[in-house]
Amino acid sequence: MAVTSGTMSTSRERMSELRARITKPFVMVPMLGWLLGALVAVVLEQLIGLQLARAFGMPRIPALFGVGIALENPALFPSAILYDFLIYILPVALVARLTATPANWAVTKMFNFRSWVTVLLHILLLYIILHIWADISDYRLLVVRLILIAILWTLSLNIINGYMGEFSCSHPGFIALGAYAASIFTVGLFVNDNILGQALLPASLGRFMFPIALILGGVIAALGAILVAVPSFNTRGDYLAIISLAFMFMVKSLFENLEVVGGARGLGSQPDWAGLPTVFLWTILGIWIMNNFVRSTLGKALNAVRDGETAADAMTVNTRRTKFTAFLFGAFWAGLAGGLFAHVIRYVNPSSFGIQMLAEVLAMVYFGGLNSIQGSIVGAVSINLMGEALRPLEIYKWLVIPLLLIIVMIRRPTGLISFTTFDFTTLIKPKQKPEGEV
Amino acid sequence: MEFFLQMVVNALQLGSFYALIALGYSMVYGVLLLFNFAHGDIFMVGAYIGFFVATGLLALLTLTSLALPNWLVLVLTILVAMFLTSFVGISVERIGYRPLRNAPRASAAITGLMIGIILETANLAFLGAERLSFPSLIETTTYQIAGVSITNKKIMIVLVALLLMLALHQFVQRTKWGMAMRATAYDFVVVPLMGVPLNNIAALTFALGSGLAAAAGILFSLAYPVLDPYMGITFGWKAFVAAILGGRGSILGAAVAGFMLGFIEIFVAAFFPSTMRDLIAYSIILVILVFRPHGLFGEEYTAQLRL
């Protein structure tokens, strides 16, 4: 990256000048302003989206920003762009710009009152936006929930691969353990099912037991992670990669052979308890806890182990305990998200927890950025959105996405946003006027 | 006893595929300290190239009404396909690995995985989902020796695999290029300073590995004549495990571990339900790795982790 030829730098300067001109009016906009803009946009779509889409000749409201519609019928490409501009870009930009001053004032007031109230209000607003946006179609609802779950998977893998610097391939195994454990709990106790038999408890009780099912899934995954964590005391790098890979295959093979839970046919009829509120709540909780974890002393110990195990040991870092905790912690969240996944899809099958899923989760982590919470969120959201939006390309989708990933890897080997710390309060704090301006 | 011998024969055949593929993983690891995760798919591409070379040759022969013996067609197919596939390997190195040589190793692993996905998808997209069946170049004759039925294909597969391994061994031990490869494997940083062209050595390593994978692909297609774009995934990953089991960078280790994996899989499938095969095979490997963390023939050294 250090090599910049003459032409490169001028074009880069021109680019940054252009970027500065576009971003300048929005420097002052706090997160609240953007959220308000997004709220207006999604409400607008709810109100006039269908009429506008029909007026532009589109059969329905474009589910994912019109990419799918434009790919199916290239003639609709301009109208998809126009739709995006009118519904999303213009309202967001206008509202964000216009409310910048009151939003800044409001955020300042809120921070003066209680900072946790501010954070909660922002999250609530974010949820309302997502809810209204996802309300348009069932497909959007599914995509949003899957993206939120993917964020949890990516983050939990980032703890092991990014923060601790191992190359663990066992994540699909952890996810499978969590998904199956949670499914067995809910299906076995609350659903009449021909694999696991009659319901033992009334289904009305189940909703309150759902968190227990998820946590159980996480705990089972964490117990499974002991199998990977213990060998990691003595081996690092490639051998651990193999051990974790073998673990993944073993879990998959185990569930294929367990006829009690459906074997290779899979286990279905999970109750529909993982709605958007539940998934959103668990995702926010997961991001919060994992962010606190990596910023704690233990999180710093992870980085120390990554950068030099012997040195970390000499500096009184208990490397064994650190590795053990990181593996179990990552596996817990992977398993918990696996439980959510099973209840969103409402069907689990051993074959879905294989190399394909491993490649996807690894791609999300390394695309987004190592050692970074924002990076993981960006990676999970972008890879998933891309995967869904490019669906009309069918098989060619799997040529476009890997190619893009290779380019990103070559240009930025540690991912888009790597080695950062994440602080939600900094993200939402009021934007001060830059120095020297009135 | 007869059952046992029959299993041994089958295991030798399966092991030859694993060993040939594992060699490619192991050589690349030895020289560049990187795993070529696209190698399993290069095996698949090799099988497909072999298919086109074989059908092309057969068509050419009927067109020119030349009567070549079938074994000669097979040898030609293997050699031409090995040659062509080595260029696939060189391109993979050039596109996916060379730009990332100084990057974290995990990033190179990701590019390798992605190139693998691209190879599979491109195959599926351009050749369609229907499965091709490999032309049977040699007639199957079955010999009954001491109650064990051995086909001539099985003998040939094992012999060709052993021959290729021997050739590789000779190349690495006796030639100047082989010496350069060994030197680079010994020290990846200093040896290039002595005038050994690292880029050429890396390309050569990928080419050799891909050639062996192509040979494995053709031999595999002779035994199981249905080609499938995803055949590289299951097979490639198992061969990868064999490469690790043998010890990283150890050619002898990869060969031995490849055969060993074949034996484990066949014998597990013989005494347990075949769905348990992966579970038990991986458990055995896990146990071996716990006691010999550096693999069967790997030297115990702590590689500089560049993660």
Boltz contact constraints between the chains, C-beta under 6 A:
constraints:
  - contact:
      token1: [A, 165]
      token2: [B, 307]
      max_distance: 6.0
  - contact:
      token1: [A, 167]
      token2: [B, 106]
      max_distance: 6.0
  - contact:
      token1: [A, 235]
      token2: [B, 293]
      max_distance: 6.0
  - contact:
      token1: [A, 237]
      token2: [B, 305]
      max_distance: 6.0
  - contact:
      token1: [A, 239]
      token2: [B, 293]
      max_distance: 6.0
  - contact:
      token1: [A, 242]
      token2: [B, 244]
      max_distance: 6.0
  - contact:
      token1: [A, 246]
      token2: [B, 282]
      max_distance: 6.0
  - contact:
      token1: [A, 246]
      token2: [B, 285]
      max_distance: 6.0
  - contact:
      token1: [A, 246]
      token2: [B, 286]
      max_distance: 6.0
  - contact:
      token1: [A, 249]
      token2: [B, 278]
      max_distance: 6.0
  - contact:
      token1: [A, 249]
      token2: [B, 282]
      max_distance: 6.0
  - contact:
      token1: [A, 250]
      token2: [B, 279]
      max_distance: 6.0
  - contact:
      token1: [A, 250]
      token2: [B, 282]
      max_distance: 6.0
  - contact:
      token1: [A, 253]
      token2: [B, 278]
      max_distance: 6.0
  - contact:
      token1: [A, 253]
      token2: [B, 279]
      max_distance: 6.0
  - contact:
      token1: [A, 254]
      token2: [B, 279]
      max_distance: 6.0
  - contact:
      token1: [A, 256]
      token2: [B, 275]
      max_distance: 6.0
  - contact:
      token1: [A, 257]
      token2: [B, 275]
      max_distance: 6.0
  - contact:
      token1: [A, 257]
      token2: [B, 276]
      max_distance: 6.0
  - contact:
      token1: [A, 355]
      token2: [B, 233]
      max_distance: 6.0
  - contact:
      token1: [A, 359]
      token2: [B, 113]
      max_distance: 6.0
  - contact:
      token1: [A, 366]
      token2: [B, 110]
      max_distance: 6.0
  - contact:
      token1: [A, 395]
      token2: [B, 121]
      max_distance: 6.0
  - contact:
      token1: [A, 395]
      token2: [B, 124]
      max_distance: 6.0
  - contact:
      token1: [A, 395]
      token2: [B, 125]
      max_distance: 6.0
  - contact:
      token1: [A, 398]
      token2: [B, 117]
      max_distance: 6.0
  - contact:
      token1: [A, 398]
      token2: [B, 121]
      max_distance: 6.0
  - contact:
      token1: [A, 399]
      token2: [B, 118]
      max_distance: 6.0
  - contact:
      token1: [A, 399]
      token2: [B, 121]
      max_distance: 6.0
  - contact:
      token1: [A, 402]
      token2: [B, 114]
      max_distance: 6.0
  - contact:
      token1: [A, 402]
      token2: [B, 117]
      max_distance: 6.0
  - contact:
      token1: [A, 402]
      token2: [B, 118]
      max_distance: 6.0
  - contact:
      token1: [A, 405]
      token2: [B, 114]
      max_distance: 6.0
  - contact:
      token1: [A, 406]
      token2: [B, 111]
      max_distance: 6.0
  - contact:
      token1: [A, 406]
      token2: [B, 114]
      max_distance: 6.0
  - contact:
      token1: [A, 409]
      token2: [B, 107]
      max_distance: 6.0
  - contact:
      token1: [A, 409]
      token2: [B, 110]
      max_distance: 6.0
  - contact:
      token1: [A, 409]
      token2: [B, 111]
      max_distance: 6.0
  - contact:
      token1: [A, 410]
      token2: [B, 99]
      max_distance: 6.0
  - contact:
      token1: [A, 413]
      token2: [B, 103]
      max_distance: 6.0
  - contact:
      token1: [A, 413]
      token2: [B, 104]
      max_distance: 6.0
  - contact:
      token1: [A, 413]
      token2: [B, 107]
      max_distance: 6.0
